[in-house]
């Protein structure tokens, strides 16, 4: 069996143009799925139905999410009370860490304030699921 010296193999890899070595990323269809889920949650929140909004966000997470949904629903109610009803949201950034982690950042207009929402998803073997969600009216851009 013949082996190539490691130096020659490494030199060949380094000679490849960097543009050919694209960073793996979620597909366009993956981004569409994630944005559609987020928009569904925002639509429910516009109707001031925080419990359904929270429930839709945690849909598909394998573990018992009853406590997470109740806690997040309370946080959403407090935000609506403080900032006013949700009027609209728009995606301001899409970030990924490889093909299996994605982050969407939204600017959302409320009646009395603007909030920045960050939704982080991961894609284990059974599809995309939410891993973290934050919203704040204290931000820098």
C-alpha positions as CSV (number, residue, x, y, z in Angstrom):
1,X,0.0,0.0,0.0
2,X,1.4,3.4,-0.9
3,X,0.9,6.5,1.3
4,X,1.4,10.1,0.3
5,X,3.5,12.1,2.7
6,X,1.3,14.2,5.0
7,X,3.0,17.4,3.9
8,X,1.9,16.9,0.3
9,X,-1.7,16.2,1.3
10,X,-1.7,19.3,3.5
11,X,-0.2,21.4,0.8
12,X,-2.8,20.2,-1.7
13,X,-5.6,21.1,0.8
14,X,-4.1,24.5,1.5
15,X,-3.8,25.2,-2.2
16,X,-7.5,24.9,-2.8
17,X,-9.2,28.3,-3.1
18,X,-10.9,29.5,0.1
19,X,-14.1,30.2,-1.8
20,X,-14.5,26.6,-2.6
21,X,-14.5,25.7,1.1
22,X,-17.9,27.2,1.9
23,X,-19.1,27.2,5.5
24,X,-22.0,24.8,6.0
25,X,-25.2,26.5,6.6
26,X,-28.9,25.8,6.9
27,X,-30.6,25.5,3.5
28,X,-33.0,28.1,2.2
29,X,-35.8,25.7,3.0
30,X,-34.6,25.5,6.6
31,X,-34.5,29.3,7.0
32,X,-38.1,29.4,5.6
33,X,-39.3,26.8,8.1
34,X,-37.7,28.7,11.0
35,X,-39.0,32.1,9.9
36,X,-42.5,30.6,9.4
37,X,-42.5,29.2,12.9
38,X,-41.4,32.5,14.4
39,X,-44.0,34.4,12.4
40,X,-46.7,32.0,13.6
41,X,-45.7,32.8,17.2
42,X,-45.6,36.5,16.5
43,X,-49.1,36.3,14.9
44,X,-50.5,34.7,18.0
45,X,-48.8,37.3,20.2
46,X,-50.4,40.0,18.1
47,X,-53.7,38.5,19.1
48,X,-52.5,38.8,22.7
49,X,-52.7,35.0,23.1
50,X,-49.4,34.5,25.0
51,X,-50.1,30.9,26.0
52,X,-50.7,29.7,22.4
53,X,-47.7,31.8,21.3
54,X,-45.5,30.1,23.9
55,X,-46.9,26.7,23.1
56,X,-46.2,27.1,19.3
57,X,-42.7,28.1,20.0
58,X,-41.9,25.0,22.1
59,X,-43.8,22.6,19.7
60,X,-41.7,19.6,18.7
61,X,-39.4,19.8,21.7
62,X,-39.3,16.2,23.0
63,X,-39.5,16.8,26.7
64,X,-42.4,17.9,28.8
65,X,-42.6,21.6,28.1
66,X,-45.7,22.5,30.3
67,X,-43.6,24.5,32.8
68,X,-41.6,26.2,30.1
69,X,-44.7,27.2,28.3
70,X,-46.4,28.6,31.5
71,X,-43.2,30.5,32.5
72,X,-42.7,32.0,29.0
73,X,-46.4,32.9,28.7
74,X,-46.1,34.9,32.0
75,X,-43.0,36.7,30.6
76,X,-44.9,37.5,27.4
77,X,-47.9,38.8,29.3
78,X,-45.5,41.1,31.3
79,X,-43.9,42.3,28.2
80,X,-47.3,43.1,26.6
81,X,-48.3,45.0,29.7
82,X,-45.1,47.0,29.8
83,X,-44.5,47.7,26.1
84,X,-48.0,47.5,24.7
85,X,-49.5,45.1,22.1
86,X,-47.2,43.7,19.4
87,X,-47.7,45.6,16.1
88,X,-45.2,43.9,13.8
89,X,-41.8,42.2,13.5
90,X,-39.1,42.0,10.8
91,X,-36.1,39.8,10.5
92,X,-32.9,41.9,11.0
93,X,-30.3,39.1,10.9
94,X,-29.8,35.4,10.3
95,X,-26.8,33.7,11.7
96,X,-25.7,30.1,11.8
97,X,-23.0,27.9,13.4
98,X,-22.7,25.2,10.8
99,X,-25.7,23.4,9.4
100,X,-27.3,22.5,12.7
101,X,-27.6,25.7,14.6
102,X,-29.4,28.8,13.5
103,X,-30.2,32.2,15.1
104,X,-32.9,34.6,14.0
105,X,-32.9,38.2,15.3
106,X,-36.1,40.3,14.9
107,X,-36.9,43.9,15.5
108,X,-40.5,44.0,16.8
109,X,-42.6,47.1,17.2
110,X,-44.9,47.4,20.2
111,X,-47.3,50.2,20.9
112,X,-44.9,51.8,23.4
113,X,-41.4,50.4,22.5
114,X,-39.3,48.4,20.1
115,X,-37.9,45.0,21.3
116,X,-35.2,42.9,19.9
117,X,-36.0,39.2,19.8
118,X,-33.4,36.5,19.4
119,X,-34.5,32.9,18.6
120,X,-31.9,30.2,18.6
121,X,-32.6,26.8,17.1
122,X,-30.8,23.5,16.8
123,X,-31.4,20.6,14.4
124,X,-30.8,17.3,16.1
125,X,-31.8,14.2,14.2
126,X,-35.6,14.9,14.4
127,X,-35.8,18.4,12.9
128,X,-35.5,22.0,14.1
129,X,-36.3,22.9,17.7
130,X,-36.0,26.0,19.8
131,X,-33.1,26.1,22.3
132,X,-33.2,29.7,23.5
133,X,-35.4,32.7,23.1
134,X,-34.8,36.2,24.5
135,X,-36.4,39.6,24.0
136,X,-35.3,43.0,25.3
137,X,-35.9,46.7,24.9
138,X,-32.3,47.4,26.0
139,X,-30.2,47.0,23.0
140,X,-27.4,48.4,20.8
141,X,-27.0,47.8,17.2
